[in-house]
Amino acid sequence: MKRIKTTSVHLLILAGYLAMPEQLVCSQDAVRSQDSARASTAGQLAIQTSSFAKDEVDTAIDAANRYLLSQQREDGAISDRQYDTTMTALAIMALASTGNAPSTPSELGEASRKALAFVLREDRQDKDGYYGNKDGSRMYGHGIITLMLTEMLGMGANAEQNELIEIRGQRAIDLILSAQRQSKPSQYAGAWRYTPNSNDSDLSVSVWQLMALRSAKNDGLKVPAEAIEQAIGYLERSYTSRMDSLGRPIESAAGFSYLPGNNSPSFAMTAAGLLAMQVCGQYESPLVSGASDWLIEHPPKWDERFFFYGTYYYAQGMHQRGGKHAETADELVRKLLLDKKQADGSWSAPSGEEAGAGRVYSTCMAVLSLSVKYHYLPIYQR
């Protein structure tokens, strides 16, 4: 069996097909050793928040976890709307980000184990390794589910479940690689869109596939280095500033766009691009400094389109950036989310595509945004 992690998930969340309109990344050189982080995380995950004095964020997360538990079906799925496999994968990641992985001996750990068993059912994945057909989530869902599996490898309930995670995960990775090899115009090369045979690409779908590849490569699964490198190129083409003759951005503050060649950055895509670049080790890239400065100028607002989607990336990406960027984001995210928490522990989007995605979706996104304070997840540790 291949080398597997002894850690919880790293997270990048679903808004994509569930919330984003029809509208990451690391080079081979950027793959950093995380052995010590993995070793410590397994122990950290067993520590429940009850072992220290809880603040308002801890209390909110406890209530949110109880809400997710209340939404679990008899078959293990955690979902209140459609896309049940994808939403369950998202819930597994949210639970693990707060110390409740499938291997955790607790009520929430048991809920996570049941949820993982649901995702691993044979009928969830088709003969080609594709997860996007069964629940209708297409490549958005496929990327999210694959990412969850590769991050949970080694954190299953037992050796048998870990072996099944590896088998399902490699098949899902193979489908991502096959989809990347589809013939496309040069501006779309190296990335993904809605279906495995799409001949164009967008940043929102591509983030999930790329992060799954990075996670799988860390697991020791079969991922050629050039697949990640090609995806990096696509991310760079999605940056909105023009470049000078030396390949440096002309604008000091700029963002990322949904499609390459589009000069209109959005909050959600800039936040996603920022986090992706840093997860891939590009901490000193001018694209990172430019995107983080752009986000200081364009912070999230409650009525922001795709608020939960963008705020997750914003919270994690600005935390990685550190300094004033981290301080500003941390204060703003806490205020925005804690002010909008529902009495039952959930969050609900005010309108638009995210409202249609349901409260499990919004609650998972909020937990993932707030869980930056725990920093259980090694892939986010510099």
MOKAHU-V563354 format. One record per helix or strand of 2 or more residues. SS is the DSSP state (hx for helix, st for strand). FROM is the first residue (numbers start at 1). TO is the last residue. Records with the same first field share a line. If there is no record, write none. Layout:
BEGIN
SS=FROM-TO / FROM-TO
END
This chain:
BEGIN
hx=16-19 / 28-30 / 35-45 / 49-51 / 56-70 / 84-97 / 107-119 / 122-124 / 138-152 / 159-180 / 186-188 / 203-219 / 225-237 / 267-279 / 286-297 / 307-321 / 323-339 / 352-357 / 359-373 / 378-380
END
